[in-house]
Amino acid sequence: MSKYDIEEVKETECKQAVLFARVSSLKQDDGVSKEAQIAAMTAYCNKQGFRIIKTYPITESSTIGNRPKFREMIEFLKKQKEKTALVVHSVDRLQRGFDESSLINQLARDGIIEVHFVCENFNIDDDVEQSKEMQNDMNVFTAKMYVSALRAHVKKAINYNLNNGVFPAKAPLGYLNYRDENNNAGIKLDEERALKLKDCF
């Protein structure tokens, strides 16, 4: 038995694959849709001759919380008796921080998985060179920097709106969002429901 409490991987050649397609939110404004990711990864697997055994299309932040779906996928990979290719669309779809890097790298070093990044045309496996690990770390660092910059821009926009008297979110119950003749956003009293709400309180 290995350190993962699973049977030792019997196949040294990778013949099967798990697809991991992730978006951060239902709105999805930070990357490629799950459907587009799966289509690209499926085409990649067909070209590589991988048999797809499971697909994880998930909506989950890669920087917030315990990532239960990601952990579920990792546990599934550990239970496989054959080496499995973890195929992702790009580095930032798998992770945008270093929290999971050591786990992913260790599974690859131990021959449990190979990681295939379709967009970057980049793989991590048990024979990975140090330069490749460093390249992957740089890819993760770039993704992490993107998230940090995005967070800063969002905060800046919210503060700007607040300082200029613009409500930076959906109007609360009893009010309505609207745009004026110059297409500037604002909120106004909901004449139909405001009095009813007032009576309720």
Secondary structure, DSSP 4 states (H G I P E B T S, - for coil): --TTSSPPP-EEEEEEEEEEEEESSSS--SS--HHHHHHHHHHHHHHHTPEEEEEEEEE--SSSS--HHHHHHHHHHHT-SEEEEEEESSHHHH-SSSTTHHHHHHHHHTTSEEEEETTTTEEE-TT--HHHHHHHHHHHHHHHHHHHHHHHHHHHHHHHHHHTT---SSPPTTEEEEE-TT--EEEEE-TTTHHHHHHH-
